[in-house]
Amino acid sequence: MHMEELLKKFLYTGVGVVAFTAEKLQEAVDELVGKGKVSEDEGKKIVDNFVGDVEGKRNELEDRLRTMADNFAEAINLPRLMTREDLEALTARVAAIEAKLGIVPAAETPAQPAEKPAAEPVK
């Protein structure tokens, strides 16, 4: 498993926990509103503040994990993972080289018709 996949799974698990917690918080706030212990506006503020705080912490954690992964990869001398931009730049370079050499990429060559199976003899 790649480091990036592991980090994504970790983050998605965290998001799931937060979603569950936010749902339970909303249920508790709804109950307090129903009992008249807090107003509907106060309840909404409580939930909104929680969600906002968690979102900020998630972004901070994501940045920290990315930095840790980069530092770890560098420490054990792993090459940096290719970003989408890296892949797009490399794809453009390959296409330019193919164009200079007059090579038609495999995806652009006309498909060869499939061979038809030989007709079965009539019995």
KARA-V394982 format. One record per residue. N is the residue number from 1. RES is the residue in one letter. SS is DSSP state (hx for helix, st for strand, lp for the rest). PHI is phi as a letter, one per 40 degrees, with the letter a starting at -180 (999 if undefined). D_CENTER is the distance of its C-alpha to the mean C-alpha in Angstrom with 1 decimal. Layout:
BEGIN
n=N res=RES ss=SS phi=PHI d_center=D_CENTER
n=N res=RES ss=SS phi=PHI d_center=D_CENTER
END
This chain:
BEGIN
n=1 res=M ss=lp phi=999 d_center=15.1
n=2 res=H ss=lp phi=c d_center=13.5
n=3 res=M ss=hx phi=d d_center=13.2
n=4 res=E ss=hx phi=c d_center=9.6
n=5 res=E ss=hx phi=c d_center=8.9
n=6 res=L ss=hx phi=c d_center=11.3
n=7 res=L ss=hx phi=c d_center=10.0
n=8 res=K ss=hx phi=c d_center=6.6
n=9 res=K ss=hx phi=c d_center=9.2
n=10 res=F ss=hx phi=c d_center=11.5
n=11 res=L ss=hx phi=c d_center=9.5
n=12 res=Y ss=hx phi=c d_center=8.8
n=13 res=T ss=hx phi=c d_center=12.5
n=14 res=G ss=hx phi=c d_center=13.5
n=15 res=V ss=hx phi=c d_center=12.1
n=16 res=G ss=hx phi=c d_center=14.0
n=17 res=V ss=hx phi=c d_center=17.0
n=18 res=V ss=hx phi=c d_center=17.1
n=19 res=A ss=hx phi=c d_center=17.0
n=20 res=F ss=hx phi=c d_center=19.8
n=21 res=T ss=hx phi=c d_center=21.7
n=22 res=A ss=hx phi=c d_center=21.5
n=23 res=E ss=hx phi=c d_center=22.8
n=24 res=K ss=hx phi=c d_center=25.6
n=25 res=L ss=hx phi=c d_center=26.4
n=26 res=Q ss=hx phi=c d_center=26.7
n=27 res=E ss=hx phi=c d_center=29.0
n=28 res=A ss=hx phi=c d_center=31.1
n=29 res=V ss=hx phi=c d_center=31.5
n=30 res=D ss=hx phi=d d_center=32.4
n=31 res=E ss=hx phi=c d_center=35.1
n=32 res=L ss=hx phi=c d_center=36.4
n=33 res=V ss=hx phi=c d_center=36.6
n=34 res=G ss=hx phi=c d_center=38.4
n=35 res=K ss=lp phi=c d_center=40.9
n=36 res=G ss=lp phi=g d_center=41.5
n=37 res=K ss=lp phi=c d_center=40.4
n=38 res=V ss=lp phi=b d_center=38.0
n=39 res=S ss=lp phi=c d_center=37.9
n=40 res=E ss=hx phi=c d_center=35.1
n=41 res=D ss=hx phi=c d_center=34.2
n=42 res=E ss=hx phi=c d_center=34.2
n=43 res=G ss=hx phi=c d_center=31.9
n=44 res=K ss=hx phi=c d_center=29.4
n=45 res=K ss=hx phi=c d_center=29.6
n=46 res=I ss=hx phi=d d_center=28.9
n=47 res=V ss=hx phi=c d_center=25.7
n=48 res=D ss=hx phi=c d_center=24.5
n=49 res=N ss=hx phi=c d_center=25.3
n=50 res=F ss=hx phi=c d_center=23.4
n=51 res=V ss=hx phi=c d_center=20.2
n=52 res=G ss=hx phi=c d_center=20.7
n=53 res=D ss=hx phi=c d_center=21.4
n=54 res=V ss=hx phi=c d_center=18.4
n=55 res=E ss=hx phi=c d_center=16.0
n=56 res=G ss=hx phi=c d_center=17.9
n=57 res=K ss=hx phi=c d_center=17.8
n=58 res=R ss=hx phi=c d_center=14.0
n=59 res=N ss=hx phi=c d_center=13.6
n=60 res=E ss=hx phi=c d_center=16.5
n=61 res=L ss=hx phi=c d_center=15.2
n=62 res=E ss=hx phi=c d_center=11.8
n=63 res=D ss=hx phi=c d_center=14.2
n=64 res=R ss=hx phi=c d_center=16.6
n=65 res=L ss=hx phi=c d_center=14.4
n=66 res=R ss=hx phi=c d_center=13.2
n=67 res=T ss=hx phi=c d_center=17.0
n=68 res=M ss=hx phi=c d_center=18.1
n=69 res=A ss=hx phi=c d_center=16.0
n=70 res=D ss=hx phi=c d_center=17.4
n=71 res=N ss=hx phi=c d_center=20.8
n=72 res=F ss=hx phi=c d_center=20.7
n=73 res=A ss=hx phi=c d_center=19.8
n=74 res=E ss=hx phi=c d_center=22.6
n=75 res=A ss=hx phi=c d_center=25.0
n=76 res=I ss=lp phi=c d_center=24.9
n=77 res=N ss=lp phi=g d_center=24.9
n=78 res=L ss=lp phi=c d_center=21.6
n=79 res=P ss=lp phi=c d_center=20.7
n=80 res=R ss=lp phi=c d_center=17.8
n=81 res=L ss=lp phi=c d_center=14.6
n=82 res=M ss=lp phi=c d_center=14.6
n=83 res=T ss=lp phi=c d_center=12.5
n=84 res=R ss=hx phi=d d_center=12.1
n=85 res=E ss=hx phi=c d_center=15.3
n=86 res=D ss=hx phi=d d_center=17.0
n=87 res=L ss=hx phi=c d_center=16.4
n=88 res=E ss=hx phi=c d_center=17.7
n=89 res=A ss=hx phi=c d_center=20.6
n=90 res=L ss=hx phi=c d_center=21.4
n=91 res=T ss=hx phi=c d_center=21.4
n=92 res=A ss=hx phi=c d_center=23.7
n=93 res=R ss=hx phi=c d_center=26.0
n=94 res=V ss=hx phi=c d_center=26.3
n=95 res=A ss=hx phi=c d_center=27.2
n=96 res=A ss=hx phi=c d_center=29.7
n=97 res=I ss=hx phi=c d_center=31.3
n=98 res=E ss=hx phi=c d_center=31.5
n=99 res=A ss=hx phi=c d_center=33.2
n=100 res=K ss=hx phi=c d_center=35.7
n=101 res=L ss=hx phi=c d_center=36.5
n=102 res=G ss=lp phi=g d_center=36.8
n=103 res=I ss=lp phi=c d_center=34.3
n=104 res=V ss=lp phi=c d_center=32.7
n=105 res=P ss=lp phi=d d_center=29.2
n=106 res=A ss=hx phi=d d_center=29.0
n=107 res=A ss=hx phi=c d_center=26.7
n=108 res=E ss=hx phi=b d_center=29.5
n=109 res=T ss=lp phi=c d_center=32.5
n=110 res=P ss=lp phi=c d_center=34.2
n=111 res=A ss=lp phi=c d_center=33.6
n=112 res=Q ss=lp phi=c d_center=36.7
n=113 res=P ss=lp phi=c d_center=38.2
n=114 res=A ss=lp phi=c d_center=38.0
n=115 res=E ss=lp phi=c d_center=41.3
n=116 res=K ss=lp phi=c d_center=43.2
n=117 res=P ss=lp phi=c d_center=44.5
n=118 res=A ss=lp phi=c d_center=48.3
n=119 res=A ss=lp phi=c d_center=50.1
n=120 res=E ss=lp phi=c d_center=51.7
n=121 res=P ss=lp phi=c d_center=55.5
n=122 res=V ss=lp phi=c d_center=57.3
n=123 res=K ss=lp phi=b d_center=59.3
END
